[in-house]
C-alpha cells in the first residue's frame, strides 16, 4: 500500500480483516510508540514489550476508535496507559532479573566450560528432587508442578485443577512438608562442608569490603542499574557486581547506616540467627560462572559450621548488618583481571570506570529515598487516616 493511502482508510480496511492494512499502520506509527515507551520506562526491552502489548490492544479495540484519521495519537495513548500500568505495579515486584540471577558481573568474562564432575553431580541432584516430587500424591504433585515449575499464580493453578484457591494453598503446604522430610538428608549432603574445606577457604580467600553502591544512568542498551563496589583490604584490587534495585537500595541504606522506622529484612534475619544461637562467621563470593557471581554465608551454630548458598546481594547485606568479614576467592578475581581494558581507558581507571559517568553513590541514593519518604509521609497526613493503624 502506498503512502497516499490515509490512516482513516487503512483503519477501515483493518476493521474489514485486512492484516496488511494494520501492519502498515504499525509501520507508520510504531517507531514513535516505541520511543515514547522507552522514554517512560527507561528500559529498551520493557519498551519493546509495552509496544507489542499496545499494538495488541489496538488491534482488539479497533472498533472503538471513533476518529480513524487519529490512529497515531490513539495508539500512543494506549501505549502510555500500558507504561503507566506497568510502572504502578513495578514497586510491588521485589524480584528483577539481576536479583534472581544473584548478581551480574559488570565486566563480562569468558564463560568457562562446566566441570564434567559438577555436571554429573547436578544431574544426580536434579534426578533425586524429581523423584521426590513424583512420589507426592497426584493432587499435590499437580499443584507443585503448575505453581513452582510452570510459574502459574494461585488463581491460574486453581483454574487448571478445577478447585478453589484455598485448596491449592493447602495442597502446596502439605507438599512442602513432605518434600522437606524427604530432601533434608540431600540438603545436608550438599551444604555441609568438612573442616578442611572451611580452613582452606579462610587461608586462600582475599578479604574485601563494600566501599560504595552506585546507580548508573540508563542508556540505549540498559535501564538504570545498581552496582556494588568492593575493594581489597590492604590491596588495590576491586570488584563490581550488578544487583537489583531493591537489593542495591538496601545495601546503600546499610552502608550509610541510615536509620529506618522499622528493622530491615536483613536486620531481622540477623536477629533470628542470633536468637537461634548462631552467628555469621564470614561471607565468601566463591564462583563466577556465565557472567553470574555466587556466594555462600559461613554460619556457626549449635550444630557446628555450615555453608549456606546465597545471592551476593543477600550475603553482603547480612555481612554489613553483622559486621562479618567478606572474602572473595582468588580464582574469581583472576577471571575478572584477565580481561584487558578498553583502548580509551587507562589501566588504573579500568575497574571503576563503569561507576564514574553520570552515576550517583550510596549517599545520594539514601538522600533521595529519605526525600521520597518525606513526601509520602506528608501525603499520608493529608489523607483520612485508616482505622486501627498499621
C-alpha positions in Angstrom: 0.0 0.0 0.0 1.3 3.4 -0.9 1.9 6.4 1.3 -1.1 8.2 -0.4 -3.5 5.9 1.5 -4.5 7.7 4.6 -4.8 6.4 8.2 -8.6 6.5 8.1 -8.7 4.3 5.0 -6.2 1.8 6.5 -8.3 1.6 9.7 -11.4 0.8 7.7 -9.6 -1.9 5.8 -8.1 -3.3 9.0 -11.6 -3.4 10.5 -12.7 -5.4 7.5 -10.0 -8.0 8.2 -7.1 -6.8 6.1 -4.0 -7.7 8.1 -1.7 -5.8 5.7 -3.5 -2.6 6.4 -3.0 -2.9 10.2 0.7 -3.8 9.6 1.0 -0.6 7.5 -0.5 1.4 10.4 2.1 -0.1 12.8 4.9 0.6 10.4 3.9 4.2 10.3 3.3 4.8 14.0 5.2 2.0 15.7 8.6 3.8 15.9 7.1 6.8 17.6 5.3 4.5 20.0 8.5 2.6 20.9 10.4 5.8 21.5 7.7 7.1 23.8 7.6 3.8 25.8 11.3 3.7 26.1 11.3 7.3 27.4 8.7 6.4 30.0 10.0 3.1 31.1 13.7 3.7 30.7 14.4 0.1 29.5 14.6 -0.8 25.8 13.5 -4.4 26.5 10.5 -3.3 28.5 9.7 -0.7 25.9 9.5 -3.4 23.2 7.2 -5.5 25.3 5.0 -2.5 26.0 4.9 -1.6 22.3 3.7 -5.1 21.4 1.1 -5.0 24.2 -0.2 -1.6 22.9 -0.4 -2.9 19.4 -2.4 -6.0 20.5 -4.8 -3.8 22.5 -5.2 -1.5 19.5 -6.0 -4.4 17.2 -8.6 -5.8 19.6 -10.1 -2.4 20.2 -10.1 -1.1 16.7 -13.9 -0.9 16.5 -13.9 1.6 19.4 -11.8 4.1 17.5 -14.2 7.0 16.7 -11.8 9.1 14.7 -9.9 6.7 12.3 -7.8 9.6 11.0 -6.3 10.0 14.5 -5.0 6.4 14.8 -1.4 7.5 15.7 -2.4 9.6 18.8 -4.9 6.9 19.8 -2.2 4.2 19.6 0.3 6.4 21.6 -2.4 6.9 24.3 -2.8 3.1 24.6 1.0 2.7 24.9 1.1 5.4 27.6 -1.6 3.7 29.6 0.3 0.4 29.3 3.5 2.0 30.6 1.8 3.7 33.5 0.1 0.5 34.5 3.5 -1.3 34.5 5.1 1.5 36.5 2.4 1.4 39.1 2.9 -2.3 39.6 6.7 -2.3 39.5 7.3 -1.3 43.2 5.4 -4.4 44.2 7.7 -6.6 42.3 10.7 -7.3 44.5 12.5 -9.6 42.1 14.3 -8.4 39.0 16.3 -10.5 36.5 19.5 -9.3 38.2 18.1 -10.1 41.6 17.1 -13.6 40.6 20.5 -14.2 39.0 22.2 -13.3 42.2 24.5 -10.5 41.0 25.7 -9.9 37.4 29.4 -9.2 36.6 29.9 -5.7 35.3 32.9 -6.6 33.1 31.6 -9.6 31.2 34.0 -12.6 31.3 34.6 -15.6 29.0 32.3 -18.2 30.5 34.4 -21.3 31.5 33.2 -24.7 30.4 31.5 -26.6 33.2 33.4 -29.2 35.1 32.2 -32.7 34.0 32.1 -33.8 37.6 29.9 -30.9 38.5 27.6 -31.7 35.6 27.2 -35.3 36.8 26.6 -34.1 40.4 24.0 -31.6 39.4 22.2 -34.2 37.1 22.0 -36.6 40.1 20.8 -33.9 42.4 18.0 -32.9 39.9 17.0 -36.6 39.5 16.7 -37.0 43.2 14.5 -33.9 43.5 12.3 -35.1 40.6 11.9 -38.5 42.3 10.8 -36.8 45.5 8.2 -34.7 43.6 7.0 -37.7 41.6 6.4 -39.6 44.9 3.8 -37.0 46.0 0.1 -37.8 45.9 -1.4 -36.9 42.5 -3.2 -33.8 43.6 -0.2 -32.3 45.5 2.2 -33.2 42.6 0.0 -31.4 40.1 -0.2 -28.3 42.3 3.6 -28.3 42.7 4.3 -28.6 39.0 1.8 -25.9 38.0 2.7 -23.4 40.7 6.5 -23.9 41.1 7.6 -25.3 37.7 5.1 -23.7 35.3 5.1 -20.5 37.4 1.3 -20.1 37.4 -0.4 -18.0 40.1 -2.6 -19.4 42.8 -5.7 -18.4 40.7 -4.3 -19.9 37.5 -3.4 -23.1 39.2 -6.8 -23.4 40.8 -8.4 -22.9 37.4 -6.3 -25.6 35.8 -7.1 -28.1 38.5 -10.8 -27.1 38.9 -10.5 -26.4 42.6 -10.6 -23.3 44.9 -7.5 -21.2 45.6 -7.7 -22.2 49.3 -7.4 -25.9 48.2 -4.3 -25.1 46.1 -2.6 -23.5 49.1 -3.5 -26.5 51.3 -2.0 -28.9 48.7 1.1 -26.8 48.4 1.5 -26.6 52.2 1.2 -30.4 52.5 3.6 -31.0 49.6 6.3 -28.7 51.1 6.1 -30.6 54.4 6.5 -34.0 52.6 9.4 -32.7 50.4 11.1 -31.1 53.4 11.2 -34.5 55.2 12.4 -36.3 52.0 15.0 -33.8 51.0 16.6 -32.9 54.4 19.3 -35.5 54.0 20.0 -34.3 50.5 20.3 -30.7 51.7 22.7 -31.8 54.4 24.9 -33.7 51.9 25.2 -30.8 49.6 25.5 -27.9 52.1 27.7 -29.4 54.9 31.4 -28.8 54.3 34.1 -30.5 56.2 36.5 -28.6 58.4 39.4 -28.9 55.9 37.4 -27.1 53.2 36.5 -24.2 55.6 40.0 -23.9 56.7 41.4 -23.7 53.2 38.8 -21.1 52.2 39.9 -18.8 55.1 43.6 -19.2 54.2 43.3 -18.6 50.5 40.5 -16.1 50.0 41.0 -12.4 49.7 39.4 -10.1 52.2 37.4 -7.2 50.8 35.0 -4.6 51.9 32.0 -2.8 50.4 33.0 0.8 49.6 30.0 2.1 47.7 26.7 1.3 45.9 26.2 3.3 42.8 23.3 3.8 40.4 24.1 4.2 36.8 22.0 6.2 34.4 20.1 4.4 31.6 21.5 4.2 28.1 20.4 2.7 24.8 21.1 -0.9 25.9 20.4 -0.9 29.6 18.0 0.6 32.1 19.1 2.1 35.4 21.2 -0.4 37.2 22.7 -0.7 40.7 26.4 -1.6 41.2 28.0 -2.8 44.4 31.7 -1.9 44.6 34.2 -3.9 46.7 37.9 -3.2 47.3 40.6 -5.4 48.7 41.6 -4.7 52.2 45.3 -3.8 52.2 45.4 -4.1 48.4 44.4 -2.4 45.1 42.0 -4.9 43.6 38.3 -4.1 43.1 35.2 -6.0 42.2 31.9 -4.7 40.7 28.7 -6.6 40.9 25.3 -5.7 39.3 22.4 -6.2 41.7 18.7 -5.5 41.6 17.1 -2.1 42.5 15.7 -3.3 45.8 18.9 -5.0 46.9 21.1 -2.1 45.8 19.0 0.4 47.7 19.1 -1.8 50.8 22.9 -2.1 50.6 23.1 1.7 50.3 21.0 2.2 53.4 23.1 -0.3 55.4 26.4 1.2 54.1 25.3 4.7 55.1 24.0 3.4 58.4 20.7 5.2 57.8 18.0 4.9 60.4 14.7 3.3 59.3 11.3 3.4 61.1 11.3 -0.4 61.2 14.1 -3.0 61.1 15.1 -4.0 57.5 14.8 -7.6 56.4 18.5 -8.3 56.9 18.5 -6.9 60.4 15.5 -9.2 61.2 17.4 -12.2 59.7 20.5 -11.4 61.8 18.3 -11.2 64.9 16.7 -14.6 64.2 20.1 -16.1 63.6 21.3 -14.7 66.9 18.2 -15.9 68.7 18.8 -19.4 67.4 22.3 -19.4 68.9 24.2 -18.8 65.6 26.3 -16.1 64.0 27.6 -15.2 60.6 31.3 -16.1 60.6 32.0 -14.8 57.1 30.7 -14.2 53.6 32.5 -15.8 50.6 32.0 -14.9 46.9 33.3 -18.2 45.6 32.2 -18.6 42.0 31.8 -16.7 38.7 30.0 -18.7 36.1 28.3 -17.5 32.9 28.6 -13.8 34.0 27.0 -14.5 37.3 28.5 -14.4 40.8 27.6 -16.9 43.5 28.3 -16.7 47.2 28.0 -18.6 50.5 27.4 -17.5 54.0 29.5 -19.4 56.5 27.3 -19.7 59.6 28.4 -21.0 63.0 25.6 -22.5 65.1 24.9 -25.1 67.9 25.4 -27.9 65.4 28.7 -26.7 64.0 29.7 -24.7 61.0 27.8 -24.7 57.7 27.9 -23.0 54.3 24.6 -21.7 53.1 24.3 -20.8 49.4 23.3 -17.2 48.9 23.0 -14.4 46.3 25.9 -12.0 46.7 23.5 -9.1 47.4 21.9 -11.0 50.3 25.2 -12.2 51.8 26.8 -8.8 51.6 23.7 -7.1 53.2 23.8 -9.6 56.1 27.6 -9.0 56.4 27.1 -5.3 56.7 24.4 -5.8 59.4 26.5 -8.2 61.5 30.0 -6.8 60.8 31.2 -10.2 59.4 34.2 -10.2 57.1 33.8 -10.5 53.3 36.1 -12.8 51.3 36.4 -13.4 47.5 38.0 -16.5 46.0 41.3 -15.7 44.2 40.1 -17.5 41.1 37.1 -15.1 40.8 39.4 -12.1 41.0 41.8 -13.7 38.5 39.0 -14.3 36.0 37.9 -10.6 36.2 41.5 -9.3 36.0 42.3 -11.3 32.8 40.1 -9.0 30.8 42.1 -6.2 29.0 41.0 -2.6 29.5 39.5 -0.7 26.5 41.9 1.3 24.5 40.5 4.7 25.6 40.7 3.9 29.4 43.9 3.9 31.4 44.5 0.6 33.2 44.4 2.2 36.7 40.9 3.5 35.9 39.6 0.3 34.3 38.0 -1.4 37.2 36.0 1.5 38.5 35.3 3.2 35.1 31.8 1.9 35.0 30.9 3.9 38.1 32.0 7.3 37.1 30.0 8.5 34.2 26.8 10.1 35.5 26.3 7.7 38.3 25.3 8.5 41.9 26.6 6.9 45.1 25.1 5.4 48.2 24.8 8.8 50.0 22.8 10.2 47.1 20.6 7.1 46.9 19.8 7.3 50.6 19.1 11.1 50.4 16.7 10.5 47.5 15.0 7.8 49.4 14.6 10.0 52.5 13.1 12.7 50.4 10.6 10.2 48.9 9.7 9.0 52.4 9.2 12.6 53.5 6.8 13.3 50.6 4.9 10.1 51.1 4.6 10.8 54.8 3.3 14.3 54.0 0.7 12.9 51.6 -0.4 10.4 54.2 -1.0 13.1 56.8 -3.3 15.0 54.4 -5.5 11.9 53.8 -8.1 10.4 56.1 -6.3 8.1 58.5 -7.3 4.4 58.4 -8.8 2.8 61.5 -6.5 0.9 63.7 -3.2 1.9 62.1 -0.6 -0.3 60.6 
